[in-house]
Amino acid sequence: MDRHITLGEFIVENQKDFPYAKGELSGLLSSIRLAGKVVNQVINKAGLAEILGKAGQENIQGESQAKLDVMANDVFVETLRNRGEICGLVSEELEDFIAFEGDINKGAKYVVLMDPLDGSSNIDVGITVGTIFSIYRRKSEVGNKVELEDFLQPGVNQVAAGYILYGTSTLLVYTTGKGVNGFTFDPGIGSFFLSHPNMKIPEFGNIYSVNEGNYVHFPKGVKKFIKWLQELDENDRRPYTARYTGSLVADFHRNILLGGVYFYPEGTTAPKGKLRLLYEANPIAFVTEQAGGKCTNGLRRIMEIQPKELHERIPFYCGNKVLVEKAEEFLRKYD
């Protein structure tokens, strides 16, 4: 019987791809793995631990924080701070970036941007949620306090990105620019094992994911695109099936396995789009491109956009190249 490779073994084996890192990047990915295990354990017993429901406060986005939002944020912040691989962090739950100034962090070369618990509005009803993370090399001089410019980098500068899916099984999916690999958590052993090597978005799929409750607010091009997805074509590849959970990680993970397109356009109740560029759009775009797909804001490649602020929002289209390009075609024609 073949023994499956663990995430730790995989990280060490591929450390050679980053000779400049000298082990720090591997250690950082291991820290994210550790924090994900802790969050997974808490989520699985959330009802028993009485941490479902709202925390009674709002984050910087003006969104109500769930108790698990706060818990997940604290777990990742403290785990990454205490392991010493990063000098600063941006979280969806915090207004400003955090500078880690302890002795253990002074030589750190990396920063992390993350959504600690994506889709948290689904927690109380037991629907899949996730963590999204993005890793960059800092731009400021090592040894100094981290600066805003270290976080306001375009997605093309990412050295690693990925997500953790907390559902019927727990998966960690990530890329370092050398393809995409997924690892499933075995709670009996306490380790992640390689389960989805070299993930690729299927060339064709039949799923589209969008909050159609906002249809009346969509630009005309988006409405035309949706109608196109719902029509039968000569090859019987349409109509497409609508699947939308309100959890980016869950919807994206389904589409990367089965093929399809996810989009959250502008012109909704969020005029500039809802997804945040730095810690949602960029990391998912990196994974999408490494899996053979395409990710744009409807006009240009997501990862080439220069961020202007930490919590900047952006329209978002990702998935099969042919479908994203079809969406762009409708947007150019009608908007």
C-alpha positions in Angstrom: 0.0 0.0 0.0 1.4 3.4 -1.0 1.9 5.9 1.8 0.5 9.3 1.0 2.8 12.3 1.3 2.1 14.8 4.1 1.9 18.5 3.7 5.0 18.9 5.9 7.0 16.5 3.7 5.7 18.2 0.5 6.8 21.7 1.8 10.3 20.5 2.6 10.7 18.6 -0.7 9.8 21.8 -2.6 11.8 24.2 -0.5 14.5 24.0 -3.2 12.3 26.1 -5.5 13.0 29.1 -3.2 16.8 29.1 -2.4 16.5 32.8 -1.3 14.1 31.8 1.5 16.5 29.6 3.5 13.5 27.8 5.1 11.5 30.8 6.2 8.8 30.3 3.6 8.5 26.7 4.5 8.2 27.6 8.1 5.5 30.2 7.3 3.4 27.7 5.4 3.8 25.3 8.3 2.5 28.0 10.7 -0.6 28.6 8.5 -1.1 24.8 8.5 -0.9 24.8 12.4 -3.4 27.7 12.8 -5.7 26.1 10.3 -5.8 22.9 12.4 -6.7 24.9 15.5 -9.5 26.8 13.7 -10.8 23.5 12.2 -11.0 21.9 15.6 -13.0 24.9 17.0 -15.4 25.0 14.0 -16.1 21.3 14.3 -17.3 21.7 17.9 -18.7 25.3 17.6 -22.2 24.5 18.8 -20.9 22.7 21.9 -18.4 25.4 22.7 -21.1 28.1 22.4 -19.2 30.2 19.9 -21.9 30.4 17.2 -23.7 33.6 16.6 -22.6 37.3 16.5 -19.9 38.8 18.5 -21.9 42.1 19.0 -19.4 44.3 17.0 -18.5 45.2 13.4 -15.3 44.9 11.5 -13.7 47.7 9.4 -16.0 46.7 6.5 -19.1 47.5 8.5 -20.0 43.8 8.6 -21.2 42.1 11.8 -18.5 39.9 13.2 -19.4 36.4 14.1 -17.8 35.0 17.3 -15.8 32.6 15.1 -14.5 35.5 13.0 -12.9 36.9 16.1 -11.6 33.6 17.3 -10.1 32.7 13.9 -8.5 36.1 13.6 -6.9 35.7 17.0 -5.6 32.2 16.3 -3.9 33.2 13.1 -2.5 36.5 14.4 -1.0 34.9 17.5 0.3 31.7 15.7 2.0 33.8 13.0 3.4 36.3 15.5 4.8 33.6 17.8 6.5 31.5 15.1 8.5 34.5 13.9 8.4 34.1 10.1 6.6 37.4 9.4 7.0 41.0 10.4 3.5 42.1 9.8 -0.1 41.1 8.9 -3.3 42.5 7.4 -6.6 40.9 8.3 -10.2 41.6 7.1 -11.1 41.9 10.7 -8.7 44.7 11.6 -8.7 48.3 10.4 -5.0 48.7 10.1 -2.0 46.4 9.5 -0.2 44.9 12.5 3.5 45.3 12.9 5.2 42.5 14.7 8.1 44.0 16.6 9.2 41.2 18.9 12.8 40.1 18.9 11.7 36.9 17.1 10.2 38.9 14.2 13.0 41.4 13.6 14.7 39.5 10.9 11.5 38.4 9.2 11.3 38.9 5.4 7.6 38.2 4.8 4.1 39.7 5.4 0.8 38.0 5.3 -2.6 39.3 4.2 -5.7 37.2 5.0 -9.4 36.7 5.5 -9.3 34.5 8.6 -12.9 33.2 8.1 -14.5 33.7 4.7 -18.2 33.1 4.5 -18.8 33.4 8.3 -22.4 34.4 7.7 -22.9 30.7 6.9 -21.6 29.5 10.3 -24.9 29.3 12.1 -26.4 27.1 9.4 -23.4 24.7 9.0 -22.4 25.7 5.5 -18.7 25.4 4.5 -16.4 28.3 5.4 -12.7 28.9 4.8 -9.5 30.9 5.3 -7.8 32.8 2.5 -4.2 33.8 2.7 -1.6 35.7 0.6 2.2 35.9 1.3 4.6 38.6 0.0 8.3 39.4 0.6 8.5 42.8 2.4 9.7 45.8 0.4 11.1 47.8 3.3 14.5 47.1 4.8 14.7 44.0 7.0 15.1 44.9 10.6 13.0 48.0 10.4 9.3 48.3 11.4 7.0 47.1 8.6 5.4 49.8 6.5 2.2 50.3 4.5 4.1 49.8 1.2 5.0 46.2 2.3 1.3 45.4 2.0 0.2 47.5 -1.0 1.8 45.3 -3.6 0.2 44.0 -6.8 -0.7 40.3 -6.9 2.1 39.5 -9.3 4.5 39.9 -6.3 2.9 37.1 -4.3 5.3 34.3 -3.4 2.5 32.0 -2.1 -1.3 32.0 -1.7 -4.1 29.7 -1.0 -7.0 28.8 1.2 -8.2 26.3 3.8 -11.7 24.8 3.4 -13.6 23.8 6.5 -16.4 21.6 5.3 -17.3 17.9 5.2 -13.5 17.5 5.1 -10.8 20.0 5.7 -8.6 20.9 2.8 -5.6 23.2 2.5 -4.9 24.3 -1.1 -2.0 26.5 -2.1 0.4 27.6 -4.7 3.9 29.0 -4.8 3.8 29.7 -8.5 4.7 26.1 -9.3 1.2 24.7 -9.8 -1.6 24.1 -7.3 -1.8 21.3 -4.8 -4.5 20.3 -2.3 -4.1 18.5 1.0 -6.9 16.8 3.0 -6.8 16.8 6.8 -6.9 13.4 8.5 -8.2 14.1 12.1 -7.3 10.7 13.3 -3.6 11.2 12.6 -3.6 15.0 12.8 -1.9 15.6 9.5 -2.7 17.0 6.0 -2.1 14.5 3.2 -1.7 15.3 -0.5 -5.0 14.4 -2.1 -5.3 16.8 -5.1 -1.9 17.0 -6.8 -1.5 19.4 -9.7 -5.0 20.8 -9.7 -6.3 22.1 -13.0 -9.6 23.8 -13.7 -11.4 21.6 -16.3 -11.4 23.1 -19.8 -15.2 23.0 -19.8 -17.6 23.2 -16.9 -21.4 23.8 -16.4 -21.5 25.9 -13.2 -21.8 29.6 -12.7 -21.7 31.2 -9.3 -23.1 34.7 -8.6 -25.5 36.3 -6.1 -28.5 36.6 -8.5 -30.4 38.3 -5.7 -28.5 41.4 -6.8 -29.6 41.0 -10.5 -31.6 44.2 -10.6 -28.4 46.2 -9.7 -26.1 44.4 -12.2 -24.6 46.3 -15.2 -26.3 45.4 -18.5 -23.3 43.4 -19.7 -23.5 41.1 -16.6 -27.2 40.6 -17.2 -26.6 39.7 -20.8 -23.8 37.3 -19.7 -26.1 35.5 -17.2 -28.8 35.2 -19.9 -26.2 33.7 -22.3 -25.3 31.2 -19.6 -28.9 30.2 -19.2 -29.5 29.6 -22.9 -29.1 26.2 -24.8 -26.4 26.2 -27.4 -25.7 23.9 -30.4 -23.2 21.8 -28.4 -25.6 21.3 -25.4 -23.0 22.9 -23.1 -25.6 25.3 -21.9 -27.7 26.1 -19.9 -25.3 26.3 -17.0 -26.2 25.4 -13.5 -26.3 28.1 -10.8 -24.5 27.3 -7.6 -23.9 30.0 -5.0 -23.3 29.6 -1.2 -22.1 33.1 -0.2 -18.7 31.6 0.7 -16.0 32.5 -1.8 -13.8 29.6 -0.8 -16.6 27.0 -1.1 -17.8 28.3 -4.5 -14.4 28.7 -5.9 -13.2 25.3 -4.7 -16.2 23.6 -6.3 -15.5 25.4 -9.6 -11.8 24.6 -9.6 -12.7 20.9 -9.4 -15.8 20.8 -11.7 -15.2 23.8 -14.0 -17.2 27.0 -14.2 -17.1 30.7 -13.4 -17.5 32.8 -10.3 -18.2 36.5 -10.5 -19.1 39.3 -8.1 -19.5 42.4 -10.3 -19.8 46.1 -9.5 -23.1 47.8 -9.5 -24.6 45.7 -6.7 -25.3 46.8 -3.2 -21.5 47.1 -3.1 -20.9 49.8 -5.9 -17.2 48.9 -6.4 -17.7 45.2 -6.0 -17.7 43.3 -2.7 -14.5 41.3 -2.7 -11.3 42.8 -1.2 -8.4 43.0 -3.7 -5.5 42.3 -1.3 -6.7 39.3 0.7 -9.5 37.8 -1.3 -9.1 38.6 -5.1 -5.3 38.4 -5.4 -4.8 35.1 -3.6 -7.7 33.4 -5.4 -6.4 34.9 -8.7 -3.0 33.4 -8.1 -4.5 30.0 -7.5 -6.8 30.4 -10.5 -4.0 31.2 -12.9 -1.8 28.5 -11.6 -4.7 26.0 -12.2 -5.0 27.1 -15.8 -7.8 29.6 -15.4 -8.2 33.4 -15.7 -9.1 36.1 -13.2 -10.0 39.7 -14.1 -12.0 42.7 -12.9 -13.9 42.6 -16.1 -11.3 44.7 -17.9 -7.8 43.7 -16.8 -5.9 41.0 -15.0 -6.5 41.2 -11.2 -2.9 40.5 -10.3 -1.6 43.5 -12.2 -3.7 46.1 -10.4 -1.8 48.3 -8.0 -3.6 48.5 -4.7 -4.3 51.9 -3.2 -5.6 50.9 0.3 -5.7 47.9 2.6 -9.4 47.1 2.3 -9.9 48.1 -1.3 -12.8 46.4 -3.1 -12.9 45.3 -6.7 -15.2 43.6 -9.3 -14.2 40.0 -9.7 -14.5 37.3 -12.5 -12.6 34.0 -12.2 -12.7 30.5 -13.6 -12.5 28.9 -17.0 -10.7 31.1 -19.5 -13.4 30.8 -22.1 -16.1 31.9 -19.6 -14.2 34.8 -18.1 -13.4 36.0 -21.6 -17.1 35.7 -22.6 -18.0 37.8 -19.6 -15.4 40.4 -20.6 -16.9 40.4 -24.1 -20.4 41.2 -22.8 -19.0 43.9 -20.6 -17.1 45.6 -23.4 -20.2 45.4 -25.7 -22.8 46.8 -23.3 -21.0 48.7 -20.6 
